[in-house]
């Protein structure tokens, strides 16, 4: 295993996980959810196809590859839709904290699907993370109960969908390159997003605000291309739960970005809940080598 390559993918994943929630929130302003994400994915696919050709990376069309593309594409379609929708009702920093629970869900799923280890520290870490999640829910209920509750619930559903998808893709796509999986998944996702746009919005925006356009371009180039390739590269070299660890580090950065760039506020209940979540995730990984090579 090339440790430099793994660490590079890990650091890039942290960058993507830290900045994506705020970028998603900005990208929807003035253009609509499905238009924003559809354009993002179209640009991302164009860039990926160019990279695929430049690097002469093989694009498999085997039955196994097609199953992997379908799982990745449909899973991320539903997961991304939920995350975009949830971000309309909760701050971007909250989303990053909720996605911090990804290693817990990944670890639970990987125990049964991939036979990965799930020891006592992971059980205790999961319970501590869930306690923090309850505190965040309680804080959210002090605001607009229905909207905030829906935002948190749908974002959690997104986390579960993403975790399930990454574990299954790790199992079915062992012999596929990360760029090929990204391209194949995007080919499945894009028709789903445009069909959703046609059914729910159906009208092209007359003007796109500059901040929305910049966020869409950032999401296409960084979150889609770099983010997906880095994630799939990590999945090939480390355990599924370790591949989700960027979500442990990113909440601290994402919350800071939300406060500085988006005028978001930090309530005491949220801060306490976030501390429980992060402490639980540290315990979840305690005593487990960070980059144990998959067999």
TIMAR-49301 format. One line per 4 residues: number of its first residue (from 0); their letters; for each residue z, y negated, x negated of N, C-alpha, C. Coordinates in steps of 0.1 Angstrom, whole numbers, always signed. Each point is the difference from the previous one (the first is absolute). Example, Ala and Ser with C-alpha at 12.3 -4.5 7.8 and 13.67 -1.06 7.14 Angstrom:
<nodes>
0) as) +78 +57 -132 +0 -12 +9 +0 -12 -9; -7 -11 +4 +0 -11 -9 +8 -11 +8 $
</nodes>
This chain:
<nodes>
0) xxxx) +0 +12 -8 +0 -12 +8 +0 -12 -9; -8 -10 +3 -1 -13 -7 +11 -9 +6; +11 -2 -8 +11 -8 +5 -4 -15 +2; -9 -5 -9 -4 -14 +1 -7 -2 +13 $
4) xxxx) -9 +10 +4 -7 -1 +12 +9 +0 +12; +10 +9 +0 +9 +1 +11 +8 -13 +1; +5 -5 -11 +8 -12 +1 -8 -12 +5; -13 +0 -4 -9 -11 +5 -2 +1 +15 $
8) xxxx) -2 +12 +5 -2 +2 +14 +13 -3 +7; +12 +3 -6 +12 -3 +7 +2 -15 +1; -2 -8 -11 +2 -14 +0 -10 -7 +10; -12 +5 +0 -10 -6 +10 +5 +3 +14 $
12) xxxx) +5 +12 +2 +5 +3 +14 +12 -9 +4; +8 -3 -10 +11 -10 +3 -5 -13 +4; -10 -5 -8 -7 -13 +3 -6 +0 +14; -7 +10 +4 -6 +1 +13 +10 +1 +11 $
16) xxxx) +10 +8 -2 +10 +2 +11 +8 -13 +2; +2 -8 -11 +7 -12 +1 -7 -12 +7; -13 +0 -2 -8 -11 +5 -7 +3 +13; -3 +12 +4 -8 +3 +11 +6 -4 +14 $
20) xxxx) +13 +1 +2 +5 -4 +13 -2 -15 +4; +2 -9 -10 -2 -14 +2 -15 -3 +2; -9 +7 -8 -14 -2 +1 -5 +5 +14; +5 +11 +5 -4 +5 +13 +4 -11 +10 $
24) xxxx) +12 -5 -1 +4 -10 +10 -9 -12 +0; -4 -5 -12 -8 -12 -1 -15 +4 +5; -4 +12 -3 -14 +3 +3 -4 +0 +15; +11 +2 +8 -3 +0 +15 +0 -13 +6 $
28) xxxx) +4 -10 -7 +2 -14 +6 -14 -6 +4; -2 -1 +13 -13 -6 +5 -12 +9 +1; +2 +13 -4 -12 +9 +1 +2 +12 +8; +12 +5 +2 +3 +12 +8 +2 +12 -10 $
32) xxxx) +8 +9 +5 +5 +11 -8 -12 +9 -5; -8 +5 +10 -10 +10 -4 -12 -6 -7; -3 -13 +3 -11 -6 -8 +5 -2 -15; +12 -4 -2 +5 -2 -14 +0 +13 -7 $
36) xxxx) +5 +11 +6 +1 +13 -8 -14 +6 -1; -9 -2 +9 -13 +6 -1 -8 -7 -11; +0 -13 -1 -7 -7 -11 +6 +4 -13; +14 +1 -1 +6 +4 -12 -5 +14 -5 $
40) xxxx) -1 +10 +9 -4 +13 -3 -15 +1 -4; -8 -8 +7 -14 -1 -4 -2 -5 -14; +7 -11 -3 -1 -5 -14 +5 +10 -10; +12 +6 +3 +6 +10 -8 -9 +12 -3 $
44) xxxx) -7 +4 +10 -10 +12 -1 -11 -4 -9; -6 -12 +2 -11 -5 -9 +4 +0 -14; +12 -5 -3 +5 -1 -14 +2 +14 -6; +6 +9 +9 +2 +14 -5 -13 +7 -3 $
48) xxxx) -10 -2 +9 -13 +7 -2 -6 -5 -13; +2 -13 -3 -6 -5 -13 +8 +6 -12; +13 +1 +1 +8 +7 -11 -4 +14 -1; -2 +7 +11 -3 +14 +0 -13 +2 -7 $
52) xxxx) -10 -8 +2 -13 +1 -7 +1 -4 -14; +7 -11 -3 +1 -4 -14 +7 +10 -9; +11 +6 +5 +7 +10 -7 -6 +14 +1; -10 +2 +8 -7 +13 +2 +10 +11 +4 $
56) xxxx) +9 -5 +9 +10 +10 +5 -6 +9 +11; +1 +13 -1 -5 +9 +10 +6 -2 +14; -8 +0 +10 +5 -1 +14 -2 +13 +7; +11 +8 +1 -2 +14 +5 -2 -1 +15 $
60) xxxx) -8 +10 +5 -3 +1 +14 +4 +14 +5; +9 +7 -7 +4 +13 +3 +9 -1 +13; +2 +12 +6 +8 +0 +12 +15 -5 -3; +5 +4 -11 +13 -5 -4 +0 -15 -1 $
64) xxxx) -10 -6 -7 -1 -14 -2 -1 -7 +14; -8 +5 +9 -2 -7 +13 +13 +1 +8; +8 +11 -1 +13 +0 +6 +9 -10 -5; +0 -2 -13 +8 -10 -7 -4 -14 +5 $
68) xxxx) -13 -3 +0 -4 -13 +4 +4 -3 +15; -1 +10 +8 +3 -1 +14 +15 -3 +2; +8 +8 -7 +15 -2 +0 +4 -14 -5; -6 -4 -12 +3 -13 -5 -5 -11 +8 $
72) xxxx) -12 +1 +5 -6 -11 +8 +7 -2 +14; +2 +11 +7 +7 -1 +13 +15 -4 -1; +6 +6 -10 +14 -3 -3 +3 -14 -3; -8 -6 -9 +1 -13 -4 -5 -10 +11 $
76) xxxx) -9 +4 +8 -5 -8 +11 +12 -3 +9; +7 +11 +4 +11 -2 +10 +12 -7 -8; +2 +3 -12 +11 -6 -7 -2 -15 -3; -12 -3 -4 -3 -15 -2 +0 -7 +13 $
80) xxxx) -5 +5 +10 +0 -6 +13 +14 -4 +4; +9 +10 -1 +14 -2 +3 +7 -11 -8; -3 +0 -13 +6 -10 -9 -5 -14 +3; -13 -1 +3 -6 -13 +3 +7 -5 +13 $
84) xxxx) +1 +9 +10 +5 -4 +13 +15 -4 -1; +7 +8 -8 +15 -3 -1 +2 -13 -7; -8 -4 -10 +2 -12 -7 -2 -13 +8; -5 +2 +12 -1 -12 +9 +13 -4 +6 $
88) xxxx) +10 +9 -2 +13 -3 +7 +12 +0 -10; -2 +4 -12 +12 +0 -10 -5 -6 -13; +9 -6 -8 -3 -6 -13 -6 +11 -9; -9 -5 -10 -6 +9 -9 +10 +7 -9 $
92) xxxx) +11 -7 -3 +10 +7 -8 +7 +11 +7; +1 +0 +13 +6 +11 +7 -9 +12 -1; -13 -2 +1 -10 +11 -1 +1 +7 -13; +2 -8 -11 +1 +6 -13 +13 +9 -1 $
96) xxxx) +11 -5 +6 +12 +8 -1 -1 +13 +8; -7 -1 +12 -2 +12 +8 -9 +10 -7; -10 -5 -7 -9 +9 -8 +8 +5 -12; +11 -6 -3 +8 +5 -11 +6 +14 +3 $
100) xxxx) +0 +4 +13 +4 +13 +4 -10 +11 -2; -12 -4 -5 -11 +10 -2 +4 +12 -9; +7 -2 -11 +4 +11 -8 +8 +10 +8; +9 -4 +9 +8 +9 +9 -9 +8 +8 $
104) xxxx) -9 -6 +8 -9 +8 +8 -9 +9 -8; -5 -6 -11 -9 +8 -9 +7 +13 -5; +13 -3 -4 +8 +11 -6 +3 +11 +10; +3 -4 +13 +3 +10 +10 -13 +8 +4 $
108) xxxx) -11 -7 +1 -12 +7 +3 -5 +9 -12; +2 -5 -12 -5 +8 -12 +8 +12 -2; +13 +0 +5 +9 +12 -1 -7 +12 +7; -5 -3 +12 -5 +11 +8 -15 +2 -2 $
112) xxxx) -8 -10 -3 -14 +1 -2 -4 +4 -14; +7 -6 -10 -3 +2 -14 +10 +8 -8; +11 +3 +7 +12 +8 -7 +6 -8 -11; +0 -14 +2 +7 -8 -10 +15 +0 +2 $
116) xxxx) +8 -3 -10 +15 +1 +0 +5 -11 +9; +10 +3 +8 +7 -10 +9 +15 +3 -1; +6 -5 -11 +14 +3 -3 +10 -8 +8; +13 +2 -4 +11 -7 +7 -1 -15 -1 $
120) xxxx) -5 -5 -12 -1 -15 -2 -10 -5 +10; -10 +7 +3 -11 -5 +9 +5 +0 +15; +9 +10 +3 +6 +0 +13 +9 -12 +2; +9 -3 -10 +9 -11 +1 -8 -13 +0 $
124) xxxx) -10 -1 -9 -8 -12 -1 -7 -3 +13; -5 +11 +7 -7 -2 +13 +10 -6 +10; +12 +6 +0 +10 -5 +10 +4 -15 -2; +1 -3 -13 +3 -14 -3 -11 -9 +4 $
128) xxxx) -13 +4 -3 -11 -8 +4 -1 -2 +15; +3 +11 +7 +0 -1 +15 +11 -9 +5; +12 +0 -7 +10 -10 +4 -4 -14 -2; -7 -3 -11 -6 -13 -2 -10 -4 +11 $
132) xxxx) -8 +10 +4 -10 -3 +10 +7 -3 +13; +11 +6 +3 +7 -3 +13 +5 -15 -1; +5 -4 -12 +5 -14 -1 -12 -10 +2; -12 +4 -5 -11 -9 +2 -4 -1 +14 $
136) xxxx) +1 +12 +7 -3 +0 +15 +10 -9 +7; +13 +1 -3 +10 -8 +6 -3 -15 -2; -4 -4 -12 -3 -14 -3 -12 -4 +8; -10 +9 +1 -12 -4 +8 +3 -2 +14 $
140) xxxx) +10 +8 +5 +3 -2 +15 +7 -13 +3; +4 -8 -10 +6 -13 +2 -11 -10 +3; -12 +3 -3 -11 -10 +3 -7 +4 +13; -13 -1 +0 -8 +4 +12 +0 +15 +0 $
144) xxxx) +8 +6 +9 +3 +14 -1 -12 +9 +2; -8 -3 +10 -12 +8 +3 -10 +0 -12; -4 -13 -4 -10 -1 -10 +5 +5 -13; +12 -3 -5 +5 +4 -12 +2 +15 +0 $
148) xxxx) +5 +6 +10 +2 +14 +2 -13 +8 -1; -10 -6 +7 -14 +7 -1 -6 -1 -14; +2 -12 -6 -5 -2 -14 +6 +10 -9; +13 +2 +0 +7 +9 -9 -4 +15 +3 $
152) xxxx) +0 +3 +13 -4 +14 +4 -14 +4 -4; -9 -9 +3 -14 +3 -4 -2 +0 -15; +7 -8 -7 -1 +0 -15 +6 +13 -5; +11 +5 +6 +5 +13 -4 -10 +11 +3 $
156) xxxx) -6 -1 +11 -10 +10 +3 -11 +0 -10; -4 -12 -5 -10 -1 -10 +5 +7 -13; +12 -2 -4 +6 +6 -12 -1 +15 +1; +3 +6 +12 +0 +14 +2 -14 +5 -1 $
160) xxxx) -10 -7 +6 -14 +4 -1 -5 +0 -14; +3 -11 -7 -4 -1 -14 +6 +12 -9; +12 +3 +2 +7 +10 -7 -6 +14 +3; -3 +3 +13 -6 +12 +3 -14 +1 -6 $
164) xxxx) -7 -10 +1 -14 +0 -5 +0 +2 -15; +8 -7 -8 +0 +2 -14 +4 +14 -5; +10 +6 +7 +4 +14 -3 -12 +9 +3; -6 -1 +11 -11 +9 +3 -12 -2 -9 $
168) xxxx) -3 -12 -3 -11 -3 -10 +3 +6 -13; +13 -1 -5 +3 +6 -13 -3 +15 +0; +3 +6 +12 -2 +15 +1 -15 +3 +0; -7 -7 +9 -14 +4 +2 -10 -6 -11 $
172) xxxx) +4 -11 -6 -9 -6 -10 +3 +1 -14; +6 +12 -4 +4 +2 -14 -11 -1 -9; -12 +5 +4 -11 +1 -10 -10 -12 +2; +4 -11 +7 -9 -11 +2 +5 -12 -8 $
176) xxxx) -9 -8 -4 +4 -13 -8 +5 -10 +10; +9 -9 -5 +5 -11 +9 -10 -9 +5; -11 -3 -7 -10 -9 +5 -8 +6 +11; -3 +13 -1 -7 +8 +10 +8 +0 +13 $
180) xxxx) +13 +3 -1 +8 +0 +12 +1 -13 +7; +0 -11 -8 +1 -13 +5 -13 -3 +8; -12 +3 -6 -13 -3 +6 -1 +8 +13; +3 +13 -1 -1 +9 +12 +9 -4 +11 $
184) xxxx) +13 -4 -3 +9 -5 +10 -5 -13 +7; -5 -9 -8 -5 -13 +5 -12 +3 +9; -8 +9 -3 -12 +3 +9 +5 +5 +13; +11 +7 +1 +6 +5 +13 +7 -12 +7 $
188) xxxx) +7 -8 -7 +8 -11 +6 -9 -11 +6; -10 -4 -7 -8 -12 +4 -6 +1 +14; -6 +11 +4 -5 +1 +14 +11 -1 +10; +12 +6 -3 +12 +0 +9 +4 -15 +2 $
192) xxxx) +1 -7 -11 +4 -14 +1 -10 -9 +8; -13 +2 -3 -9 -8 +8 -1 +4 +15; +2 +12 +2 +1 +5 +15 +12 -7 +6; +11 +0 -7 +12 -6 +6 -2 -15 +2 $
196) xxxx) -7 -7 -10 -3 -14 +2 -8 -2 +13; -11 +8 +1 -9 -1 +12 +8 +1 +13; +9 +10 +0 +7 +3 +13 +11 -10 +3; +6 -6 -10 +12 -9 +2 -3 -14 -2 $
200) xxxx) -9 -4 -9 -3 -14 -3 -14 -3 +4; -9 +6 -6 -14 -1 +4 -7 -14 -2; +7 -9 -6 -6 -14 -2 +2 -3 -14; -11 -5 -7 +1 -4 -14 +6 -14 +0 $
204) xxxx) +9 -2 -10 +6 -14 -1 -10 -10 -3; +2 -12 +5 -10 -11 -3 +3 -6 -13; +12 +1 -5 +4 -5 -13 +11 +8 -6; +0 +2 -13 +10 +8 -7 +8 -10 -9 $
208) xxxx) +13 -2 +3 +8 -8 -8 +0 +4 -15; +1 -9 -9 -1 +3 -14 +10 +10 -5; +13 -2 +5 +10 +9 -4 -2 +14 +5; -6 +1 +12 -3 +14 +6 -11 +6 -9 $
212) xxxx) -10 -8 -3 -11 +6 -8 +5 +4 -14; +8 -8 -6 +5 +4 -13 +9 +12 +1; +8 +2 +10 +8 +12 +2 -9 +12 +2; -10 -1 +8 -9 +11 +3 -7 +5 -13 $
216) xxxx) -5 -10 -8 -6 +3 -13 +10 +7 -9; +12 -5 +0 +10 +6 -9 +3 +14 +5; +2 +2 +13 +3 +13 +5 -12 +10 -3; -12 -5 +1 -12 +9 -3 +0 +4 -14 $
220) xxxx) +1 -10 -10 -1 +3 -14 +12 +7 -6; +12 -5 +3 +12 +4 -6 +7 +12 +8; +3 -3 +13 +8 +10 +7 -9 +12 +4; -12 -2 +3 -9 +11 +4 -5 +8 -12 $
224) xxxx) -7 -7 -9 -6 +7 -12 +10 +5 -10; +7 -10 -5 +10 +3 -11 +12 +8 +6; +5 -4 +12 +11 +7 +6 -3 +14 +4; -11 +3 +6 -3 +14 +4 -2 +9 -12 $
228) xxxx) -8 -6 -10 -3 +8 -12 +12 +3 -8; +9 -10 -1 +13 +2 -8 +8 +11 +8; +1 -1 +13 +8 +9 +8 -5 +15 -2; -13 +1 +2 -6 +14 -1 +1 +5 -15 $
232) xxxx) -1 -9 -10 +2 +4 -13 +14 +5 -3; +10 -7 +6 +14 +4 -2 +2 +14 +7; -6 +2 +12 +2 +12 +7 -5 +12 -8; -10 -2 -9 -5 +11 -8 +9 +4 -11 $
236) xxxx) +9 -9 -4 +8 +2 -12 +15 +1 +2; +5 -5 +11 +15 +1 +2 +3 +5 +14; +12 +3 +2 +5 +5 +14 -3 -11 +10; -2 +5 +12 -3 -10 +11 +11 -10 +2 $
240) xxxx) +12 +4 -1 +11 -9 +2 +0 -11 -11; -3 +4 -13 -1 -9 -11 -11 -10 +2; -12 +5 +6 -11 -9 +2 +4 -11 +10; +10 +2 +8 +4 -10 +10 +10 -10 -6 $
244) xxxx) +5 +2 -13 +10 -8 -6 -3 -15 -1; -13 -4 -2 -3 -14 +0 +6 -8 +12; +1 +8 +12 +6 -7 +11 +15 -2 -1; +6 +6 -10 +15 -2 -3 +1 -14 -7 $
248) xxxx) -9 -3 -9 +1 -12 -8 -6 -12 +7; -10 +2 +8 -8 -11 +6 +8 -9 +10; +10 +6 +7 +7 -9 +10 +6 -12 -6; +6 +1 -12 +6 -12 -6 -10 -11 -3 $
252) xxxx) -12 +4 -5 -11 -9 -3 -6 -6 +13; -2 +9 +10 -6 -4 +13 +9 -10 +8; +13 +3 +0 +9 -9 +7 +0 -14 -7; +0 +0 -13 -1 -13 -8 -13 -7 +3 $
256) xxxx) -11 +7 +1 -13 -7 +3 +1 -6 +14; +5 +8 +9 +1 -5 +14 +8 -13 +1; +11 +0 -7 +9 -12 +0 -7 -12 -6; -6 +2 -11 -7 -11 -8 -13 -5 +6 $
260) xxxx) -8 +10 +4 -14 -4 +5 -1 -1 +15; +9 +7 +7 -2 +0 +15 +12 -5 +8; +9 -7 -7 +12 -6 +7 +8 +10 +8; +1 +12 -5 +8 +10 +7 +14 -2 -3 $
264) xxxx) +9 +4 +9 +15 -2 -3 +6 +14 -1; +11 +1 -7 +7 +12 -2 +14 +0 +8; +1 +8 +10 +13 +1 +7 +9 +9 -7; +13 -2 +1 +10 +9 -7 -1 +14 +4 $
268) xxxx) -3 +3 +13 -1 +14 +4 -12 +7 -6; -11 -7 -2 -12 +5 -6 +3 +3 -15; +7 -10 -7 +3 +2 -14 +8 +12 -2; +11 +2 +8 +9 +12 -1 -8 +13 +2 $
272) xxxx) -8 +0 +11 -8 +12 +3 -10 +3 -11; -6 -10 -6 -10 +2 -11 +7 +6 -12; +13 -5 -3 +8 +5 -11 +3 +15 +2; +3 +4 +13 +3 +14 +3 -13 +8 -3 $
276) xxxx) -11 -5 +5 -13 +7 -1 -3 +2 -15; +1 -10 -8 -4 +1 -14 +10 +9 -8; +13 -1 +4 +10 +8 -6 -2 +15 +3; -4 +2 +12 -3 +14 +5 -12 +6 -8 $
280) xxxx) -10 -9 -2 -12 +5 -7 +3 +2 -15; +9 -8 -6 +4 +3 -14 +7 +13 -1; +9 +3 +10 +7 +13 +0 -10 +11 +3; -10 -3 +8 -10 +10 +3 -7 +6 -12 $
284) xxxx) -2 -9 -10 -8 +4 -12 +10 +3 -11; +13 -2 +1 +9 +2 -11 +0 +14 -5; -1 +2 -13 +0 +13 -6 -13 +7 +0; -10 -6 +5 -14 +6 +1 -9 -7 -10 $
288) xxxx) -6 +7 -9 -9 -7 -9 -11 -8 +7; -2 -13 -4 -8 -9 +7 -15 +5 +1; -4 +6 -11 -14 +4 -1 -2 +15 -4; +6 +8 +9 -1 +14 -2 -14 +5 +4 $
292) xxx) -7 +6 -9 -14 +4 +3 -1 +11 +11; -9 -2 +9 -2 +10 +10 -6 +12 -6; +4 +12 +5 -6 +12 -5 -13 +3 +6 $
</nodes>
